[in-house]
Amino acid sequence: DNRPDHYSFEYRIVKKDGELIWLSANGARFVDSKGNVGYITTYLDNTERHNLIDELRVSQESYRLVVENTDRLIYTYNISSKTAYLPEKMRQLLGLPAVVENVPDSVIAHSYISQDSTETYLDFYRNILAGNPCEGEWIFERRASGNNTVWLKARYFLALGGDGKPVTATIYMDDVTIDKLKEDDLII
């Protein structure tokens, strides 16, 4: 007998009224006292879960479009893993991969931040890691692609988990290089 002992699958159904629903089926094989083989199946309506997934997908796409079409550099930072997830525009400007782990330590270790800005940069992330709300701006000098440097003004928003503790930070930075150079009388 090559019939499976268990099975699980999911499928879409269009009801008579045109509504689309998602069902998952989970079944287990049984043999009764007479040797008859059958299956007991449970069905679960997963429509709400699929709708939430679709809403999340649309929200993520909207976020991606905003990030790609703004002058700001915006990225997500996972607080517990100390991991930054960078959009394409930021990767190109700063010459970094899509995922940067062990931030801020790895960024400092690779000399991406100027020595004069190291303490400011670390203070920025210390505030995030401590779960402090953003109450200021941090300006630091960072190495960009090639041999160029940029001055970035950074702020963040914290996203809280169900326990009220910060889970992620959305970090946004503005390139203030021209303003900084004017301030230091390096350009007119």
C-alpha positions as CSV (number, residue, x, y, z in Angstrom):
1,D,0.0,0.0,0.0
2,N,1.6,3.2,-1.1
3,R,-0.9,5.7,0.3
4,P,0.6,8.3,2.7
5,D,0.1,8.2,6.4
6,H,-0.4,12.0,6.6
7,Y,-1.1,14.7,4.1
8,S,-1.4,18.5,4.2
9,F,-2.2,20.9,1.4
10,E,-3.7,24.3,0.8
11,Y,-5.9,25.5,-2.0
12,R,-8.1,28.4,-3.1
13,I,-11.8,28.1,-3.6
14,V,-14.1,30.5,-5.3
15,K,-17.5,30.4,-3.6
16,K,-20.8,30.8,-5.5
17,D,-21.0,34.4,-4.6
18,G,-17.5,35.0,-6.1
19,E,-15.6,35.3,-2.8
20,L,-12.2,33.8,-2.8
21,I,-11.3,31.7,0.3
22,W,-8.2,29.7,1.2
23,L,-8.5,26.3,2.9
24,S,-5.9,24.1,4.3
25,A,-6.5,20.4,4.8
26,N,-4.6,18.1,7.1
27,G,-5.3,14.4,7.1
28,A,-4.2,11.3,8.8
29,R,-4.7,7.7,7.7
30,F,-6.4,5.2,9.9
31,V,-7.2,1.5,9.8
32,D,-10.4,0.4,11.6
33,S,-10.9,-2.9,13.4
34,K,-12.0,-4.6,10.2
35,G,-8.9,-3.5,8.3
36,N,-10.7,-0.8,6.3
37,V,-8.4,2.1,5.5
38,G,-9.6,5.7,5.6
39,Y,-8.5,9.2,6.3
40,I,-9.6,11.8,8.9
41,T,-9.3,15.3,7.5
42,T,-9.6,18.7,9.2
43,Y,-10.1,21.8,7.2
44,L,-9.1,25.3,8.3
45,D,-10.1,28.6,6.7
46,N,-6.8,30.5,6.1
47,T,-8.4,33.4,4.2
48,E,-7.7,36.0,6.9
49,R,-4.0,34.9,7.1
50,H,-3.7,35.1,3.3
51,N,-5.3,38.5,3.3
52,L,-2.9,39.7,5.9
53,I,0.0,38.4,4.0
54,D,-1.2,40.2,0.9
55,E,-1.6,43.4,2.8
56,L,1.9,43.0,4.2
57,R,3.3,42.4,0.7
58,V,1.6,45.6,-0.6
59,S,2.8,47.6,2.5
60,Q,6.4,46.3,1.9
61,E,6.2,47.3,-1.8
62,S,4.9,50.8,-0.9
63,Y,7.8,51.1,1.6
64,R,10.3,50.0,-1.0
65,L,9.0,52.6,-3.5
66,V,9.1,55.4,-0.9
67,V,12.7,54.4,0.1
68,E,13.8,54.3,-3.5
69,N,12.2,57.6,-4.5
70,T,13.3,59.9,-1.7
71,D,16.5,61.8,-1.2
72,R,16.8,60.3,2.3
73,L,18.7,57.1,3.0
74,I,16.3,54.9,4.9
75,Y,16.9,51.4,6.2
76,T,15.7,48.9,8.8
77,Y,17.8,47.8,11.8
78,N,16.9,44.7,13.8
79,I,17.8,45.5,17.4
80,S,18.2,42.0,18.8
81,S,20.4,40.7,16.0
82,K,22.2,44.0,15.4
83,T,21.5,43.6,11.7
84,A,20.9,46.4,9.1
85,Y,18.9,45.7,6.0
86,L,19.9,48.2,3.3
87,P,18.0,49.2,0.2
88,E,19.6,49.3,-3.2
89,K,20.2,53.1,-3.3
90,M,22.1,53.0,0.0
91,R,24.1,49.9,-1.0
92,Q,25.3,51.8,-4.2
93,L,26.2,55.0,-2.4
94,L,28.0,53.4,0.5
95,G,29.3,50.3,-1.2
96,L,27.8,47.9,1.3
97,P,25.9,44.5,1.0
98,A,22.1,44.2,1.4
99,V,22.6,42.8,4.9
100,V,25.2,44.1,7.4
101,E,25.5,42.1,10.6
102,N,26.9,43.2,13.9
103,V,26.2,46.9,13.5
104,P,27.7,49.2,14.7
105,D,30.8,47.2,15.6
106,S,31.4,45.8,12.1
107,V,31.0,49.2,10.5
108,I,33.6,50.7,12.9
109,A,35.9,47.7,12.4
110,H,35.9,48.2,8.6
111,S,36.7,51.9,9.0
112,Y,33.5,53.1,7.3
113,I,33.2,55.8,9.9
114,S,35.8,58.5,10.3
115,Q,37.8,58.4,13.5
116,D,36.5,61.8,14.5
117,S,32.9,60.6,14.1
118,T,33.3,57.2,15.8
119,E,32.0,58.2,19.2
120,T,29.0,60.0,17.7
121,Y,28.2,57.0,15.6
122,L,28.5,54.6,18.5
123,D,26.3,56.9,20.7
124,F,23.6,56.8,18.0
125,Y,23.4,53.0,18.1
126,R,23.8,52.9,21.9
127,N,20.5,55.0,22.1
128,I,18.8,52.6,19.7
129,L,20.0,49.5,21.5
130,A,18.9,51.0,24.9
131,G,15.4,51.6,23.4
132,N,15.6,55.3,23.9
133,P,13.2,57.4,21.8
134,C,15.0,59.6,19.3
135,E,15.3,63.1,20.8
136,G,18.0,64.6,18.6
137,E,20.2,64.3,15.5
138,W,23.5,62.7,15.1
139,I,25.9,63.9,12.5
140,F,28.9,61.8,11.4
141,E,31.3,61.4,8.6
142,R,31.2,58.2,6.7
143,R,33.2,56.7,3.9
144,A,31.2,56.3,0.7
145,S,31.9,54.3,-2.5
146,G,35.4,54.9,-3.8
147,N,37.5,57.3,-1.8
148,N,34.7,59.8,-1.1
149,T,33.2,60.7,2.2
150,V,29.8,62.0,3.1
151,W,28.4,63.7,6.1
152,L,25.2,62.2,7.3
153,K,22.6,63.5,9.7
154,A,20.8,60.5,11.3
155,R,17.5,60.0,13.2
156,Y,15.4,56.9,13.9
157,F,12.0,55.6,14.8
158,L,11.5,52.6,17.0
159,A,9.0,49.8,16.3
160,L,7.8,48.1,19.5
161,G,6.9,44.4,19.8
162,G,3.9,43.1,21.7
163,D,5.8,43.3,25.0
164,G,6.4,47.1,24.5
165,K,10.1,46.6,23.8
166,P,11.8,47.9,20.7
167,V,12.2,45.3,17.9
168,T,13.4,47.3,15.0
169,A,14.5,50.8,14.2
170,T,13.8,52.6,11.0
171,I,16.8,54.8,10.5
172,Y,16.8,57.7,8.1
173,M,19.7,59.8,7.1
174,D,20.2,63.0,5.1
175,D,23.3,63.8,3.2
176,V,24.5,67.1,4.8
177,T,27.9,67.1,3.1
178,I,27.5,70.4,1.4
179,D,26.1,72.1,4.5
180,K,29.0,70.7,6.6
181,L,31.6,71.9,4.1
182,K,30.1,75.4,4.0
183,E,30.0,75.4,7.8
184,D,33.7,74.5,7.9
185,D,34.4,77.1,5.3
186,L,35.7,74.5,2.8
187,I,33.4,75.7,0.1
188,I,31.7,78.9,-0.7
